Each structure stands twice: as structure tokens, then as C-alpha cells.
Amino acid sequence: MKTALTIGNFDGVHLGHKRLIHRVLDFASEHGLTPALLTFDPHPTRVVAPDRAPCLLTNLEQRKQLLHAEGIEYIEVLPFTSETAKLTPREFIEQVVVGKLHARAVVVGHNFRFGNKAAGNVEMLREFGREFGFDTAVVEPLAWRGVVISSSEIRARIQAGDVSRACRMLGRPYVLEGDVVQGQGVGSKKTVPTLNLSTKAECLPAVGVYITRTHDRGARTPACSVHTHVNADRTWQSVTNVGYRPTFGSDDHLTIETFLLEPLDGATPSTIAIEFLKRLREERKFENPEALKAQILRDVDRALKFYRRSSAFMSG
């Protein structure tokens, strides 16, 4: 198998990543190569500088599903260990890129670094390409409203609560997946009933209230991901609170509670995926549950207006 290859972490598989992938697909189509991608697990920073390791937007399985959905046929996951980190730039190219993946074209971003202590750069890659017989393409970064799209920028947007801009950079909504767990029962008695999410996601939106869309993850086929395919019959418009429920006594336990704006027909889902579309407000403490419930109803009204505008825009 001879490949057109791109290399990187591809956390989030955002629009900048897709630009690289589309170039790989073009190379593969033009030269009869297999579109392939080399990624790493765990994230290299967790091995070489664990104190600086970022929270991840996607786990490995989510990344692979998204990459396959973009047209990548073969994904090589290189276990990143202390031994991997010691590979010189030449060893990395000779043993992995050429020796294992038989690359005939390599597509990378402008700031691509490789090998021990990130000693290799794009100029060195071009030199190795001439020596080992592969074409090298360097793709310039993609910007949105003057800001370069990157995984780190998207993480910062999400952690600041700016999920709308994160959506624009990802090319899709940011999603949290997980199990529905039992809450304390306060909401159903004093405010509104909610679905409580337990998630293993590393990157969480800032504390606050959001317009969301909730999917019954259990209603999909096992091979599908909420990132690519969902069961439209089990999808609801919703409002989600990420926070510490200060009205009922603040504690250290973060909760993710979702109120569905549409009837829950059928059984309560056991696993859900929540798309974060827009931040409504900060979480704050109210004088009593009644005041909180009144605010929730105002949040719901704003969310419904958002969905009506979105629907009118899409239909127009």
C-alpha cells in the first residue's frame, strides 16, 4: 500500500485539519494512492511535558470516526512512548513515514515539527522527501475572522463559554457524550425535570446556561457516532446548565443538567450526546427555587426563539 499521508494529533478534527485532509485526498486521487493519516496516542505532550498537556476535545475513537467520515481510508495510531520521543527526525521518516507507511506524498501544516525535541521542520521534511522519494506539500493555516483555527484556540473558546465561535471553527457543534445518571431530585420537585449527564470528556464548557440539542445516543446504530449520524426520531431542542447549582447550596460537584424543550416520548435515554450551540448566561444564585424556575422559563423562551430563527434561516 502506497499512501498520501498527513501527520498530526488532529484533536477535534476542525476546519483547519480538514484543509489538510482534502489536500491528501486530492493527492491520493491524482496519483492512485491510499489517503492515510498518522496520529499519536497518547498526545505527545503527555509524555514529554505532562504539566503542559492540554485537555482533549475528542478521544481517540471519536477522532478516528471523524477522520474516516472525511474520507481518510487508513489511520495509523502510533503509540507515543518515551522511546518514540527519542526517534531522530531521520529515524522517524525512515522507519515510520517511509518504512511502515510507504508514503509517496506527505501533507503537513506550516508549523509541523517532528523527531526528538521537535528538531525536524518543514524544510527538513522537504529534504527527506527528495532523498526518500516522496512529494511534500505544506498547507497554510486557515483563519476565521482573523483568528487562526487551531485545537488550542477552540479549547480556549469552549472553556470561556464561547461555544458559538468554537462551532464555527470546528465546522460542527461541540459535543459532550455520556450516561444519564440519577440527580438529587430537587429539579423535578422544585423547578423543572432534567437529564443529568455524566461524561468522561476532558474539555468542558465554562459554567453557565446554554442552548443545546440533545440526542439519544442509545438510539443510534453501534457503528455511528453522534458527530456524524444521529437518530432524528430521538433528538430534542434543549437548554443545558453546566455548574454547581448554587441556589440549592453550592458544593464542589459540577453537574451538567439538560431540560428538554420537547416532550420525551418513550423511555428516558440511558446515554445522550449534547450539542452546545450558544451561551445564554452565567450561572448565578437565586433567592429561592421559584425565582430560579422563572429564570429557567425565560431561558427556555430565548432558546425557542433561537430555534425559530435558525429554522427560518435554514428554510429560507
C-alpha positions in Angstrom: 0.0 0.0 0.0 1.4 3.3 -1.1 0.0 6.3 0.7 -0.7 10.0 0.5 -0.1 10.8 4.2 -0.8 13.6 6.7 0.6 13.6 10.2 -0.6 15.2 13.4 -2.7 15.0 16.5 -5.9 16.2 14.8 -7.7 16.8 18.1 -11.2 18.0 17.4 -10.8 17.4 13.6 -11.6 21.1 13.0 -11.8 23.1 9.7 -8.0 23.6 9.6 -7.5 19.9 9.8 -10.0 19.3 7.1 -8.0 21.6 4.8 -5.0 19.2 5.2 -7.2 16.2 4.7 -8.7 17.5 1.5 -5.2 18.1 0.1 -4.4 14.5 1.0 -7.5 13.3 -0.8 -6.6 15.3 -3.9 -3.0 13.8 -3.9 -4.4 10.3 -3.5 -6.9 10.7 -6.3 -4.4 12.2 -8.7 -1.7 9.6 -8.1 -3.6 6.4 -7.3 -2.6 6.4 -3.6 -4.4 5.4 -0.4 -5.4 8.5 1.6 -3.8 7.9 5.0 -3.2 9.6 8.3 -0.6 9.1 11.1 -1.7 10.2 14.6 -0.4 9.6 18.1 -1.9 8.2 21.3 -1.5 9.4 24.0 -1.0 13.1 23.0 2.8 13.6 22.8 2.7 16.4 25.3 1.5 13.9 28.0 4.8 12.1 27.6 7.3 14.9 27.0 5.7 17.7 29.1 2.8 16.3 31.1 2.4 19.5 33.1 1.5 21.3 29.9 -0.7 18.6 28.4 -4.0 20.1 27.1 -7.5 18.8 27.8 -8.6 17.0 24.6 -11.6 17.9 22.5 -12.0 14.3 21.3 -10.9 10.9 22.4 -9.2 8.5 20.0 -12.3 6.7 18.9 -14.1 9.9 18.1 -11.1 11.2 16.2 -11.0 8.1 14.1 -14.7 8.2 13.3 -14.5 11.9 12.3 -11.4 11.3 10.1 -12.9 8.3 8.4 -16.0 10.4 7.7 -13.8 13.0 5.9 -12.5 10.3 3.5 -9.3 9.0 5.2 -9.1 5.3 4.4 -6.2 4.2 6.6 -5.3 5.6 10.0 -2.1 4.5 11.8 -2.1 5.2 15.5 1.5 5.4 16.7 1.8 4.7 20.5 3.7 7.7 21.8 6.2 6.5 24.4 9.5 7.8 25.8 11.1 5.6 23.1 9.0 7.1 20.4 10.0 10.6 21.6 13.7 9.6 21.2 13.4 9.0 17.5 15.5 11.4 15.5 13.9 13.2 12.6 15.7 10.9 10.1 14.6 7.8 12.1 11.0 8.9 12.2 10.9 9.4 8.5 12.9 6.3 7.6 11.2 3.9 10.0 7.6 5.2 10.2 6.7 7.5 7.3 8.6 5.6 4.5 9.3 2.2 6.1 5.9 1.5 7.6 3.5 3.7 5.7 5.2 3.8 2.3 4.4 7.5 1.8 4.7 8.9 -1.7 3.2 12.2 -0.7 3.3 13.9 2.8 1.0 16.8 3.6 1.6 18.9 6.7 0.8 22.2 8.3 3.2 25.2 8.1 4.4 24.7 11.7 4.9 20.9 11.5 7.7 19.6 13.8 8.9 16.1 14.2 11.5 13.9 15.8 13.4 14.1 19.1 12.9 17.5 20.7 10.9 18.6 17.7 14.2 19.1 15.8 12.6 18.4 12.4 10.7 21.2 10.5 9.1 21.5 7.0 12.4 22.4 5.3 13.9 19.2 6.7 10.9 17.3 5.6 11.3 18.5 2.1 14.9 17.4 2.1 13.9 13.9 3.3 11.2 13.9 0.6 13.9 14.4 -2.1 16.1 11.8 -0.5 13.4 9.1 0.0 11.2 9.9 -3.0 8.0 11.4 -1.6 6.4 14.7 -2.5 6.0 17.3 0.2 3.1 19.8 0.5 2.8 22.4 3.2 -0.6 23.8 3.8 -1.1 27.3 5.2 -3.3 27.8 8.3 -6.9 28.6 8.0 -8.3 31.6 9.8 -11.8 32.6 10.8 -12.4 36.3 11.4 -8.7 37.0 11.6 -8.0 34.2 14.1 -6.1 31.1 13.1 -8.1 28.0 13.7 -6.3 25.6 16.0 -7.2 23.0 18.6 -5.8 25.2 21.3 -7.9 28.2 20.2 -11.0 26.0 20.1 -10.3 24.7 23.6 -9.9 28.3 24.9 -13.2 29.3 23.3 -15.1 26.3 24.9 -13.6 26.8 28.3 -14.5 30.5 28.1 -18.1 29.6 27.2 -17.9 30.9 23.7 -19.3 27.7 22.1 -20.8 29.6 19.1 -17.3 30.5 17.8 -16.0 27.1 18.7 -18.7 25.7 16.5 -17.6 27.9 13.6 -14.0 26.7 13.9 -14.9 23.1 14.3 -17.4 23.1 11.5 -20.0 21.5 13.7 -21.3 21.9 17.3 -19.1 20.9 20.2 -20.5 17.7 21.8 -20.4 16.1 25.2 -21.4 12.4 25.4 -22.1 10.2 28.4 -24.5 8.4 30.6 -27.7 9.8 32.1 -27.4 9.5 35.9 -29.7 10.0 38.8 -29.8 13.5 40.1 -30.8 14.7 43.6 -34.4 15.0 42.5 -34.6 18.7 43.5 -35.2 19.9 40.0 -38.2 17.7 39.3 -39.8 18.8 42.6 -39.0 22.5 42.8 -38.1 23.7 39.2 -38.1 21.6 36.1 -37.1 18.0 35.4 -33.7 17.5 33.8 -31.5 14.8 32.3 -28.2 14.7 34.2 -25.1 13.8 32.2 -22.0 12.0 33.5 -19.2 12.4 30.9 -15.6 11.4 30.6 -15.0 14.4 28.3 -11.9 16.4 29.2 -12.8 19.8 27.8 -15.9 21.2 29.4 -17.7 24.5 28.6 -17.5 27.3 31.1 -20.1 27.3 33.9 -23.3 28.7 32.6 -26.5 28.1 30.7 -26.5 27.1 27.1 -28.9 26.5 24.2 -28.3 22.9 23.2 -29.5 20.0 21.1 -29.8 16.6 22.8 -29.6 13.2 21.1 -30.5 9.8 22.4 -27.1 8.1 21.8 -28.6 4.7 22.5 -31.0 5.1 19.5 -28.1 5.1 17.0 -26.6 2.1 15.4 -23.3 1.0 17.1 -21.2 1.9 14.1 -22.4 5.5 14.1 -21.2 8.5 16.1 -23.3 11.5 17.2 -20.6 13.5 15.4 -21.7 12.1 12.0 -25.1 10.4 12.3 -27.9 10.6 14.8 -31.4 9.2 15.0 -33.6 12.1 14.2 -36.6 10.5 16.0 -34.8 10.8 19.3 -33.5 14.4 19.1 -34.7 17.3 21.2 -34.2 21.0 21.4 -32.9 21.7 24.9 -31.3 24.1 27.5 -28.3 22.9 29.5 -26.9 24.2 32.7 -23.2 23.5 33.5 -22.5 24.4 37.1 -22.7 23.9 40.8 -26.4 24.6 41.5 -25.8 27.5 43.9 -29.5 28.1 44.6 -29.6 24.7 46.4 -26.4 25.0 48.2 -23.1 25.3 46.4 -20.6 22.4 46.5 -17.6 21.1 44.6 -19.6 18.7 42.4 -20.0 20.0 38.9 -23.3 19.0 37.2 -24.5 19.0 33.6 -28.3 19.2 33.6 -30.4 19.4 30.5 -34.0 20.4 30.2 -35.8 19.2 27.0 -37.9 21.7 25.2 -40.0 19.0 23.6 -41.9 16.0 25.1 -39.8 13.0 26.0 -41.8 10.3 24.2 -40.8 6.8 25.2 -38.3 5.7 27.7 -35.8 8.0 29.3 -32.5 7.7 27.3 -29.6 5.9 29.1 -26.9 7.7 27.2 -27.1 11.0 25.5 -25.0 13.4 23.4 -25.4 17.2 23.9 -24.5 19.7 21.2 -23.6 23.1 22.6 -24.9 25.9 20.3 -25.0 29.2 22.2 -24.3 30.5 25.7 -27.3 32.2 27.3 -26.0 33.5 30.6 -23.8 32.8 33.6 -24.9 30.6 36.4 -26.0 32.5 39.4 -27.6 32.0 42.8 -31.3 32.9 43.1 -33.2 33.8 46.2 -35.4 30.7 46.1 -36.4 27.9 43.7 -39.4 29.8 42.4 -37.1 32.6 41.2 -34.8 30.1 39.6 -37.8 28.4 37.8 -38.9 31.7 36.5 -35.5 32.3 35.1 -35.4 28.9 33.5 -38.7 29.6 31.7 -37.1 32.8 30.4 -34.1 30.8 29.2 -36.5 28.4 27.5 -38.3 31.3 25.7 -34.9 32.6 24.4 -33.9 29.1 23.3 -37.2 28.6 21.4 -36.7 32.0 19.7 -33.2 30.9 18.7 -34.5 27.7 17.2 -37.3 29.5 15.3 -34.8 32.0 13.8 -32.5 29.1 12.9 -35.4 27.2 11.3 -36.4 30.3 9.3 -32.8 30.8 8.1 -32.4 27.2 7.0 -35.8 27.1 5.2 -35.1 30.4 3.5 
